[in-house]
Amino acid sequence: ESPAKYLARLEGVVSRGVIASALSKGTDPFSVAVLRSYMRSFSFFGDPMDMAIRKLLMEAELPKETQQIDRCLQAFANRYHECNPGIYSSPDQAYFIAFSLLILHTDVFNK
């Protein structure tokens, strides 16, 4: 089964909001490919990073486990860089900024 077909089947039985959490549990190549397919359903073309994160979080609930959050953010950063290749020099740089924004947001709202 292709990652896209698996994702379509998953979307039929699980709410869209928890798909990122479900997909970020695995580290095997297939799980990573399905998470990539999921992120490709988001259009971040021309969006500033903070707005792109907001778009993602309005539809997707981040998992509770730190490693799963990290996988989601990595997939997000890859997609963001794919949509906006001229803004950051690499997906890793986009990931660093996304992670920093998420930490700052968490710090502000968890006082």
Contact map, one row per residue, 1 for C-alpha under 8 A:
111011000000000000000000000000000000000000000000000000000000000000000000000000000000000000000000000000000000000
111111000000000000000000000000000000000000000000000000000000000000000000000000000000000000000000000000000000000
111111100000000000000000000001101100100000000000000000000000000000000000000000000000000000000000000000000000000
011111110000000000000000000000000100100000000000000000000000000000000000000000000000000000000000000000000000000
111111111000000000000000000000000000000000000000000000000000000000000000000000000000000000000000000000000000000
111111111100000000000000000000000100000000000000000000000000000000000000000000000000000000000000000000000000000
001111111110000000000000000000000100110000000000000000000000000000000000000000000000000000000000000000000000000
000111111111000000000000000000000000000000000000000000000000000000000000000000000000000000000000000000000000000
000011111111100000000000000000000000000000000000000000000000000000000000000000000000000000000000000000000000000
000001111111110000100000000000000000000000000000000000000000000000000000000000000000000000000000000000000000000
000000111111111100100000000000000000000000000000000000000000000000000000000000000000000000000000000000000000000
000000011111111000000000000000000000000000000000000000000000000000000000000000000000000000000000000000000000000
000000001111111000000000000000000000000000000000000000000000000000000000000000000000000000000000000000000000000
000000000111111101100000000000000000000000000000000000000000000000000000000000000000000000000000000000000000000
000000000011111111100000000000000000000000000000000000000000000000000000000000000000000000000000000000000000000
000000000010011111110000000000000000000000000000000000000011000000000000000000000000000000000000000000000000000
000000000000001111110000000000000000000000000000000000000011100000000000000000000000000000000000000000000000000
000000000000011111111100000000000000000000000000000000000001110000000000000000000000000000000000000000000000000
000000000110011111111110000000000000000000000000000000000001000000000000000000000000000000000000000000000000000
000000000000000111111111000000000010010000000000000000000001111000000001000000000000000000000000000000000000000
000000000000000001111111100000000000000000000000000000000000111000010001000000000000000000000000000000000000000
000000000000000001111111100000000000000000000000000000000000001000000000000000000000000000000000000000000000000
000000000000000000111111110000110110000000000000000000000000000000000000000000000000000000000000000000000000000
000000000000000000011111111000110010000000000000000000000000001000011011000000000000000000000000000000000000000
000000000000000000001111111000100000000000000000000000000000000000010000000000000000000000000000000000000000000
000000000000000000000011111100110000000000000000000000000000000000000000000000000000000000000000000000000000000
000000000000000000000001111110110000000000000000000000000000000000000000000000000000000000000000000000000000000
000000000000000000000000011111110000000000000000000000000000000000000000000000000000000000000000000000000000000
000000000000000000000000001111111000000000000000000000000000000000000000000000000000000000000000000000000000000
001000000000000000000000000111111100000000000000000000000000000000000000000000000000000000000000000000000000000
001000000000000000000011111111111110000000000000000000000000000000000000000000000000000000000000000000000000000
000000000000000000000011011111111111000000000000000000000000000000000000000000000000000000000000000000000000000
001000000000000000000000000011111111100000000000000000000000000000000000000000000000000000000000000000000000000
001101100000000000000010000001111111110000000000000000000000000000000000000000000000000000000000000000000000000
000000000000000000010011000000111111111000000000000000000000000000000001001000000000000000000000000000000000000
000000000000000000000000000000011111111100000000000000000000000000000000001000100000000000000000000000000000000
001100100000000000000000000000001111111110000000000000000000000000000000000000000000000000000000000000000000000
000000100000000000010000000000000111111111000000000000000000000000000000000000000000000000000000000000000000000
000000000000000000000000000000000011111111000000000000000000000000000000001100100000000000000000000000000000000
000000000000000000000000000000000001111111100000000000000000000000000000000000100000000000000000000000000000000
000000000000000000000000000000000000111111100000000000000000000000000000000000000000000000000000000000000000000
000000000000000000000000000000000000011111110000000000010000000000000000000000000000000000000000000000000000000
000000000000000000000000000000000000000111111000000000000000000000000000000000000010000000000000000000000000000
000000000000000000000000000000000000000001111110000100000000000000000000000000110011000000000000000000000000000
000000000000000000000000000000000000000000111110000000000000000000000000000000010011000000000000000000000000000
000000000000000000000000000000000000000000011111000000000000000000000000000000000011000000000000000000000000000
000000000000000000000000000000000000000000011111101100000000000000000000000000000000000000000000000000000000000
000000000000000000000000000000000000000000000111111100000000000000000000000000000000000000000000000000000000000
000000000000000000000000000000000000000000000011111110000000000000000000000000010000000000000000110000000000000
000000000000000000000000000000000000000000000001111111000000000000000000000000000000000000000000010010000000000
000000000000000000000000000000000000000000000011111111100000000000000000000000000000000000000000000000000000000
000000000000000000000000000000000000000000010011111111110000000000000000000000010000000000000000000000000000000
000000000000000000000000000000000000000000000000111111111000000000000000000000000000000000000000010000000000000
000000000000000000000000000000000000000000000000011111111100000000000000000000000000000000000000000000000000000
000000000000000000000000000000000000000000000000001111111110000000000000000000000000000000000000000000000000000
000000000000000000000000000000000000000001000000000111111111000000000000000000000000000000000000000000000000000
000000000000000000000000000000000000000000000000000011111111110000000000000000000000000000000000000000000000000
000000000000000000000000000000000000000000000000000001111111100000000000000000000000000000000000000000000000000
000000000000000110000000000000000000000000000000000000111111100000000000000000000000000000000000000000000000000
000000000000000111110000000000000000000000000000000000011111110000000000000000000000000000000000000000000000000
000000000000000011011000000000000000000000000000000000001111111000000000000000000000000000000000000000000000000
000000000000000001011000000000000000000000000000000000001001111100001001000000000000000000000000000000000000000
000000000000000000011101000000000000000000000000000000000000111111011000000000000000000000000000000000000000000
000000000000000000000000000000000000000000000000000000000000011111011000000000000000000000000000000000000000000
000000000000000000000000000000000000000000000000000000000000001111111000000000000000000000000000000000000000000
000000000000000000000000000000000000000000000000000000000000001111111100000000000000000000000000000000000000000
000000000000000000000000000000000000000000000000000000000000000011111110000000000000000000000000000000000000000
000000000000000000001001100000000000000000000000000000000000001111111111000000000000000000000000000000000000000
000000000000000000000001000000000000000000000000000000000000011111111111100000000000000000000000000000000000000
000000000000000000000000000000000000000000000000000000000000000001111111110000000000000000000000000000000000000
000000000000000000000001000000000000000000000000000000000000000000111111111000000000000000000000000000000000000
000000000000000000011001000000000010000000000000000000000000010000011111111100000000000000000000000000000000000
000000000000000000000000000000000000000000000000000000000000000000001111111110000000000000000010011000000000000
000000000000000000000000000000000000000000000000000000000000000000000111111111000000000000010010000000000000000
000000000000000000000000000000000011001000000000000000000000000000000011111111100000000000000000000000000000000
000000000000000000000000000000000000001000000000000000000000000000000001111111110000000000000010000000000000000
000000000000000000000000000000000000000000000000000000000000000000000000111111111000000000110110010000000000000
000000000000000000000000000000000000000000000000000000000000000000000000011111111100000000110110000000000000000
000000000000000000000000000000000001001100010000000000000000000000000000001111111110000000000000000000000000000
000000000000000000000000000000000000000000011000100100000000000000000000000111111111100000100100000000000000000
000000000000000000000000000000000000000000000000000000000000000000000000000011111111111101100100000000000000000
000000000000000000000000000000000000000000000000000000000000000000000000000001111111100000000000000000000000000
000000000000000000000000000000000000000000111100000000000000000000000000000000111111100000000000000000000000000
000000000000000000000000000000000000000000011100000000000000000000000000000000011111111100000000000000000000000
000000000000000000000000000000000000000000000000000000000000000000000000000000011111111111000000000000000000000
000000000000000000000000000000000000000000000000000000000000000000000000000000001001111110000000000000000000000
000000000000000000000000000000000000000000000000000000000000000000000000000000001001111110000000000000000000000
000000000000000000000000000000000000000000000000000000000000000000000000000000001001111111101100000000000000000
000000000000000000000000000000000000000000000000000000000000000000000000000000000000111111101000000000000000000
000000000000000000000000000000000000000000000000000000000000000000000000000000001000100111111100000000000000000
000000000000000000000000000000000000000000000000000000000000000000000000000011011000000111111110000000000000000
000000000000000000000000000000000000000000000000000000000000000000000000010011000000000001111111000000000000000
000000000000000000000000000000000000000000000000000000000000000000000000000000000000000111111111100000000000000
000000000000000000000000000000000000000000000000000000000000000000000000000011011000000101111111110000000000000
000000000000000000000000000000000000000000000000000000000000000000000000110111000000000000111111111000000000000
000000000000000000000000000000000000000000000000000000000000000000000000000000000000000000011111111100000000000
000000000000000000000000000000000000000000000000100000000000000000000000000000000000000000001111111110000000000
000000000000000000000000000000000000000000000000110010000000000000000000100010000000000000000111111111000000000
000000000000000000000000000000000000000000000000000000000000000000000000100000000000000000000011111111100000000
000000000000000000000000000000000000000000000000000000000000000000000000000000000000000000000001111111110000000
000000000000000000000000000000000000000000000000010000000000000000000000000000000000000000000000111111111000000
000000000000000000000000000000000000000000000000000000000000000000000000000000000000000000000000011111111100000
000000000000000000000000000000000000000000000000000000000000000000000000000000000000000000000000001111111110000
000000000000000000000000000000000000000000000000000000000000000000000000000000000000000000000000000111111111000
000000000000000000000000000000000000000000000000000000000000000000000000000000000000000000000000000011111111100
000000000000000000000000000000000000000000000000000000000000000000000000000000000000000000000000000001111111110
000000000000000000000000000000000000000000000000000000000000000000000000000000000000000000000000000000111111111
000000000000000000000000000000000000000000000000000000000000000000000000000000000000000000000000000000011111111
000000000000000000000000000000000000000000000000000000000000000000000000000000000000000000000000000000001111111
000000000000000000000000000000000000000000000000000000000000000000000000000000000000000000000000000000000111111
000000000000000000000000000000000000000000000000000000000000000000000000000000000000000000000000000000000011111
